[in-house]
Structures are given as C-alpha cells and as structure tokens.
C-alpha cells in the first residue's frame, strides 16, 4: 500500500482552522518541516 503526501494535503492542513490548534507556531513548524521532506521524497 502506497502512502503519499500531496501538495493539496499540505494546503488543507495549512488552511485548517487555527482556532482548533493550541499553538499556531507548532503548525507553522510542521509546515516548514514537511515541505522539504516531501521534496526530498519525490527526488
């Protein structure tokens, strides 16, 4: 079974209502980490 993180999934996560997240900085850090990882995984 193949699992992929798509750009659409990252954008959905980024647009998830921030009021449901306790720390907005945590979301920003996740996004900073996952984008380069996805680029690495695609290469």
N, CA, C and O atoms as a Maestro MAE file, in Angstrom:
{
 s_m_m2io_version
 :::
 2.0.0
}

f_m_ct {
 s_m_title
 :::
 protein
 m_atom[172] {
  # First column is atom index #
  i_m_mmod_type
  r_m_x_coord
  r_m_y_coord
  r_m_z_coord
  i_m_residue_number
  s_m_chain_name
  s_m_pdb_residue_name
  s_m_pdb_atom_name
  i_m_atomic_number
  :::
  1 25 0.844 -1.181 0.000 1 A "UNK " " N  " 7
  2 3 0.000 0.000 0.000 1 A "UNK " " CA " 6
  3 2 0.886 1.240 0.000 1 A "UNK " " C  " 6
  4 15 1.745 1.394 0.868 1 A "UNK " " O  " 8
  5 25 0.681 2.097 -0.947 2 A "UNK " " N  " 7
  6 3 1.472 3.313 -1.089 2 A "UNK " " CA " 6
  7 2 0.811 4.479 -0.355 2 A "UNK " " C  " 6
  8 15 -0.406 4.657 -0.410 2 A "UNK " " O  " 8
  9 25 1.624 5.257 0.322 3 A "UNK " " N  " 7
  10 3 1.122 6.450 1.015 3 A "UNK " " CA " 6
  11 2 1.868 7.654 0.489 3 A "UNK " " C  " 6
  12 15 3.092 7.642 0.362 3 A "UNK " " O  " 8
  13 25 1.116 8.688 0.188 4 A "UNK " " N  " 7
  14 3 1.721 9.887 -0.367 4 A "UNK " " CA " 6
  15 2 1.162 11.111 0.337 4 A "UNK " " C  " 6
  16 15 -0.007 11.149 0.719 4 A "UNK " " O  " 8
  17 25 2.009 12.102 0.501 5 A "UNK " " N  " 7
  18 3 1.570 13.408 0.979 5 A "UNK " " CA " 6
  19 2 1.574 14.308 -0.248 5 A "UNK " " C  " 6
  20 15 2.618 14.541 -0.857 5 A "UNK " " O  " 8
  21 25 0.409 14.806 -0.601 6 A "UNK " " N  " 7
  22 3 0.306 15.657 -1.783 6 A "UNK " " CA " 6
  23 2 0.324 17.125 -1.384 6 A "UNK " " C  " 6
  24 15 0.103 17.467 -0.222 6 A "UNK " " O  " 8
  25 25 0.587 17.982 -2.353 7 A "UNK " " N  " 7
  26 3 0.539 19.426 -2.084 7 A "UNK " " CA " 6
  27 2 -0.845 19.837 -1.605 7 A "UNK " " C  " 6
  28 15 -0.975 20.717 -0.754 7 A "UNK " " O  " 8
  29 25 -1.872 19.207 -2.147 8 A "UNK " " N  " 7
  30 3 -3.245 19.521 -1.729 8 A "UNK " " CA " 6
  31 2 -3.453 19.179 -0.253 8 A "UNK " " C  " 6
  32 15 -4.128 19.912 0.470 8 A "UNK " " O  " 8
  33 25 -2.873 18.071 0.185 9 A "UNK " " N  " 7
  34 3 -2.991 17.697 1.596 9 A "UNK " " CA " 6
  35 2 -2.287 18.707 2.497 9 A "UNK " " C  " 6
  36 15 -2.795 19.056 3.563 9 A "UNK " " O  " 8
  37 25 -1.131 19.169 2.072 10 A "UNK " " N  " 7
  38 3 -0.403 20.172 2.852 10 A "UNK " " CA " 6
  39 2 -1.202 21.464 2.918 10 A "UNK " " C  " 6
  40 15 -1.293 22.087 3.975 10 A "UNK " " O  " 8
  41 25 -1.783 21.869 1.790 11 A "UNK " " N  " 7
  42 3 -2.595 23.084 1.770 11 A "UNK " " CA " 6
  43 2 -3.835 22.940 2.646 11 A "UNK " " C  " 6
  44 15 -4.222 23.887 3.332 11 A "UNK " " O  " 8
  45 25 -4.459 21.768 2.631 12 A "UNK " " N  " 7
  46 3 -5.607 21.530 3.512 12 A "UNK " " CA " 6
  47 2 -5.206 21.675 4.971 12 A "UNK " " C  " 6
  48 15 -5.926 22.285 5.763 12 A "UNK " " O  " 8
  49 25 -4.059 21.114 5.323 13 A "UNK " " N  " 7
  50 3 -3.563 21.223 6.689 13 A "UNK " " CA " 6
  51 2 -3.283 22.683 7.043 13 A "UNK " " C  " 6
  52 15 -3.614 23.145 8.135 13 A "UNK " " O  " 8
  53 25 -2.669 23.395 6.108 14 A "UNK " " N  " 7
  54 3 -2.335 24.800 6.336 14 A "UNK " " CA " 6
  55 2 -3.593 25.640 6.540 14 A "UNK " " C  " 6
  56 15 -3.591 26.587 7.327 14 A "UNK " " O  " 8
  57 25 -4.658 25.295 5.838 15 A "UNK " " N  " 7
  58 3 -5.900 26.064 5.910 15 A "UNK " " CA " 6
  59 2 -6.847 25.581 7.001 15 A "UNK " " C  " 6
  60 15 -7.924 26.148 7.186 15 A "UNK " " O  " 8
  61 25 -6.457 24.548 7.715 16 A "UNK " " N  " 7
  62 3 -7.273 24.042 8.814 16 A "UNK " " CA " 6
  63 2 -7.496 25.169 9.822 16 A "UNK " " C  " 6
  64 15 -6.558 25.905 10.129 16 A "UNK " " O  " 8
  65 25 -8.693 25.317 10.334 17 A "UNK " " N  " 7
  66 3 -8.964 26.435 11.253 17 A "UNK " " CA " 6
  67 2 -7.975 26.477 12.417 17 A "UNK " " C  " 6
  68 15 -7.848 25.520 13.180 17 A "UNK " " O  " 8
  69 25 -7.292 27.588 12.534 18 A "UNK " " N  " 7
  70 3 -6.269 27.733 13.570 18 A "UNK " " CA " 6
  71 2 -6.868 27.797 14.974 18 A "UNK " " C  " 6
  72 15 -6.155 27.577 15.953 18 A "UNK " " O  " 8
  73 25 -8.140 28.089 15.089 19 A "UNK " " N  " 7
  74 3 -8.767 28.151 16.407 19 A "UNK " " CA " 6
  75 2 -8.813 26.771 17.064 19 A "UNK " " C  " 6
  76 15 -8.949 26.665 18.282 19 A "UNK " " O  " 8
  77 25 -8.701 25.717 16.257 20 A "UNK " " N  " 7
  78 3 -8.712 24.369 16.801 20 A "UNK " " CA " 6
  79 2 -7.324 23.909 17.241 20 A "UNK " " C  " 6
  80 15 -7.179 22.841 17.835 20 A "UNK " " O  " 8
  81 25 -6.327 24.701 16.955 21 A "UNK " " N  " 7
  82 3 -4.954 24.334 17.280 21 A "UNK " " CA " 6
  83 2 -4.491 25.162 18.463 21 A "UNK " " C  " 6
  84 15 -4.683 26.377 18.497 21 A "UNK " " O  " 8
  85 25 -3.886 24.506 19.421 22 A "UNK " " N  " 7
  86 3 -3.472 25.203 20.635 22 A "UNK " " CA " 6
  87 2 -2.291 26.136 20.403 22 A "UNK " " C  " 6
  88 15 -2.179 27.177 21.051 22 A "UNK " " O  " 8
  89 25 -1.419 25.766 19.485 23 A "UNK " " N  " 7
  90 3 -0.245 26.589 19.244 23 A "UNK " " CA " 6
  91 2 -0.024 26.750 17.742 23 A "UNK " " C  " 6
  92 15 0.376 25.808 17.059 23 A "UNK " " O  " 8
  93 25 -0.286 27.936 17.245 24 A "UNK " " N  " 7
  94 3 -0.143 28.218 15.809 24 A "UNK " " CA " 6
  95 2 1.301 28.021 15.365 24 A "UNK " " C  " 6
  96 15 1.548 27.594 14.237 24 A "UNK " " O  " 8
  97 25 2.253 28.325 16.236 25 A "UNK " " N  " 7
  98 3 3.663 28.147 15.880 25 A "UNK " " CA " 6
  99 2 3.986 26.686 15.587 25 A "UNK " " C  " 6
  100 15 4.839 26.396 14.748 25 A "UNK " " O  " 8
  101 25 3.317 25.775 16.266 26 A "UNK " " N  " 7
  102 3 3.532 24.354 16.015 26 A "UNK " " CA " 6
  103 2 3.111 23.998 14.593 26 A "UNK " " C  " 6
  104 15 3.813 23.254 13.907 26 A "UNK " " O  " 8
  105 25 1.981 24.518 14.148 27 A "UNK " " N  " 7
  106 3 1.514 24.260 12.790 27 A "UNK " " CA " 6
  107 2 2.514 24.817 11.787 27 A "UNK " " C  " 6
  108 15 2.845 24.149 10.808 27 A "UNK " " O  " 8
  109 25 2.994 26.018 12.017 28 A "UNK " " N  " 7
  110 3 3.969 26.621 11.110 28 A "UNK " " CA " 6
  111 2 5.235 25.770 11.040 28 A "UNK " " C  " 6
  112 15 5.793 25.580 9.959 28 A "UNK " " O  " 8
  113 25 5.691 25.260 12.175 29 A "UNK " " N  " 7
  114 3 6.882 24.415 12.179 29 A "UNK " " CA " 6
  115 2 6.631 23.117 11.420 29 A "UNK " " C  " 6
  116 15 7.488 22.683 10.651 29 A "UNK " " O  " 8
  117 25 5.481 22.494 11.620 30 A "UNK " " N  " 7
  118 3 5.158 21.279 10.865 30 A "UNK " " CA " 6
  119 2 5.236 21.548 9.367 30 A "UNK " " C  " 6
  120 15 5.801 20.756 8.614 30 A "UNK " " O  " 8
  121 25 4.663 22.675 8.942 31 A "UNK " " N  " 7
  122 3 4.674 23.005 7.519 31 A "UNK " " CA " 6
  123 2 6.098 23.237 7.013 31 A "UNK " " C  " 6
  124 15 6.436 22.810 5.909 31 A "UNK " " O  " 8
  125 25 6.931 23.906 7.804 32 A "UNK " " N  " 7
  126 3 8.321 24.130 7.400 32 A "UNK " " CA " 6
  127 2 9.075 22.814 7.288 32 A "UNK " " C  " 6
  128 15 9.972 22.680 6.455 32 A "UNK " " O  " 8
  129 25 8.721 21.851 8.112 33 A "UNK " " N  " 7
  130 3 9.411 20.560 8.084 33 A "UNK " " CA " 6
  131 2 8.904 19.640 6.980 33 A "UNK " " C  " 6
  132 15 9.690 18.953 6.329 33 A "UNK " " O  " 8
  133 25 7.598 19.628 6.770 34 A "UNK " " N  " 7
  134 3 7.028 18.649 5.841 34 A "UNK " " CA " 6
  135 2 7.294 19.019 4.375 34 A "UNK " " C  " 6
  136 15 7.449 18.130 3.538 34 A "UNK " " O  " 8
  137 25 7.346 20.278 4.063 35 A "UNK " " N  " 7
  138 3 7.575 20.663 2.661 35 A "UNK " " CA " 6
  139 2 8.925 20.185 2.146 35 A "UNK " " C  " 6
  140 15 8.966 19.555 1.090 35 A "UNK " " O  " 8
  141 25 10.041 20.454 2.843 36 A "UNK " " N  " 7
  142 3 11.320 19.928 2.340 36 A "UNK " " CA " 6
  143 2 11.377 18.394 2.341 36 A "UNK " " C  " 6
  144 15 12.009 17.793 1.472 36 A "UNK " " O  " 8
  145 25 10.718 17.770 3.316 37 A "UNK " " N  " 7
  146 3 10.696 16.312 3.342 37 A "UNK " " CA " 6
  147 2 10.012 15.763 2.098 37 A "UNK " " C  " 6
  148 15 10.491 14.805 1.490 37 A "UNK " " O  " 8
  149 25 8.889 16.373 1.720 38 A "UNK " " N  " 7
  150 3 8.169 15.929 0.521 38 A "UNK " " CA " 6
  151 2 9.020 16.111 -0.735 38 A "UNK " " C  " 6
  152 15 9.018 15.259 -1.624 38 A "UNK " " O  " 8
  153 25 9.741 17.220 -0.801 39 A "UNK " " N  " 7
  154 3 10.629 17.439 -1.947 39 A "UNK " " CA " 6
  155 2 11.702 16.362 -1.994 39 A "UNK " " C  " 6
  156 15 12.012 15.828 -3.059 39 A "UNK " " O  " 8
  157 25 12.271 16.042 -0.826 40 A "UNK " " N  " 7
  158 3 13.286 15.001 -0.748 40 A "UNK " " CA " 6
  159 2 12.713 13.650 -1.182 40 A "UNK " " C  " 6
  160 15 13.350 12.913 -1.934 40 A "UNK " " O  " 8
  161 25 11.519 13.334 -0.707 41 A "UNK " " N  " 7
  162 3 10.906 12.042 -1.015 41 A "UNK " " CA " 6
  163 2 10.562 11.909 -2.492 41 A "UNK " " C  " 6
  164 15 10.543 10.801 -3.028 41 A "UNK " " O  " 8
  165 25 10.291 13.025 -3.152 42 A "UNK " " N  " 7
  166 3 9.961 12.988 -4.580 42 A "UNK " " CA " 6
  167 2 11.191 12.844 -5.464 42 A "UNK " " C  " 6
  168 15 11.075 12.491 -6.637 42 A "UNK " " O  " 8
  169 25 12.371 13.114 -4.907 43 A "UNK " " N  " 7
  170 3 13.581 13.057 -5.731 43 A "UNK " " CA " 6
  171 2 14.176 11.678 -5.824 43 A "UNK " " C  " 6
  172 15 15.196 11.488 -6.486 43 A "UNK " " O  " 8
  :::
 }
 m_bond[171] {
  # First column is bond index #
  i_m_from
  i_m_to
  i_m_order
  :::
  1 1 2 1
  2 2 3 1
  3 3 4 2
  4 3 5 1
  5 5 6 1
  6 6 7 1
  7 7 8 2
  8 7 9 1
  9 9 10 1
  10 10 11 1
  11 11 12 2
  12 11 13 1
  13 13 14 1
  14 14 15 1
  15 15 16 2
  16 15 17 1
  17 17 18 1
  18 18 19 1
  19 19 20 2
  20 19 21 1
  21 21 22 1
  22 22 23 1
  23 23 24 2
  24 23 25 1
  25 25 26 1
  26 26 27 1
  27 27 28 2
  28 27 29 1
  29 29 30 1
  30 30 31 1
  31 31 32 2
  32 31 33 1
  33 33 34 1
  34 34 35 1
  35 35 36 2
  36 35 37 1
  37 37 38 1
  38 38 39 1
  39 39 40 2
  40 39 41 1
  41 41 42 1
  42 42 43 1
  43 43 44 2
  44 43 45 1
  45 45 46 1
  46 46 47 1
  47 47 48 2
  48 47 49 1
  49 49 50 1
  50 50 51 1
  51 51 52 2
  52 51 53 1
  53 53 54 1
  54 54 55 1
  55 55 56 2
  56 55 57 1
  57 57 58 1
  58 58 59 1
  59 59 60 2
  60 59 61 1
  61 61 62 1
  62 62 63 1
  63 63 64 2
  64 63 65 1
  65 65 66 1
  66 66 67 1
  67 67 68 2
  68 67 69 1
  69 69 70 1
  70 70 71 1
  71 71 72 2
  72 71 73 1
  73 73 74 1
  74 74 75 1
  75 75 76 2
  76 75 77 1
  77 77 78 1
  78 78 79 1
  79 79 80 2
  80 79 81 1
  81 81 82 1
  82 82 83 1
  83 83 84 2
  84 83 85 1
  85 85 86 1
  86 86 87 1
  87 87 88 2
  88 87 89 1
  89 89 90 1
  90 90 91 1
  91 91 92 2
  92 91 93 1
  93 93 94 1
  94 94 95 1
  95 95 96 2
  96 95 97 1
  97 97 98 1
  98 98 99 1
  99 99 100 2
  100 99 101 1
  101 101 102 1
  102 102 103 1
  103 103 104 2
  104 103 105 1
  105 105 106 1
  106 106 107 1
  107 107 108 2
  108 107 109 1
  109 109 110 1
  110 110 111 1
  111 111 112 2
  112 111 113 1
  113 113 114 1
  114 114 115 1
  115 115 116 2
  116 115 117 1
  117 117 118 1
  118 118 119 1
  119 119 120 2
  120 119 121 1
  121 121 122 1
  122 122 123 1
  123 123 124 2
  124 123 125 1
  125 125 126 1
  126 126 127 1
  127 127 128 2
  128 127 129 1
  129 129 130 1
  130 130 131 1
  131 131 132 2
  132 131 133 1
  133 133 134 1
  134 134 135 1
  135 135 136 2
  136 135 137 1
  137 137 138 1
  138 138 139 1
  139 139 140 2
  140 139 141 1
  141 141 142 1
  142 142 143 1
  143 143 144 2
  144 143 145 1
  145 145 146 1
  146 146 147 1
  147 147 148 2
  148 147 149 1
  149 149 150 1
  150 150 151 1
  151 151 152 2
  152 151 153 1
  153 153 154 1
  154 154 155 1
  155 155 156 2
  156 155 157 1
  157 157 158 1
  158 158 159 1
  159 159 160 2
  160 159 161 1
  161 161 162 1
  162 162 163 1
  163 163 164 2
  164 163 165 1
  165 165 166 1
  166 166 167 1
  167 167 168 2
  168 167 169 1
  169 169 170 1
  170 170 171 1
  171 171 172 2
  :::
 }
}
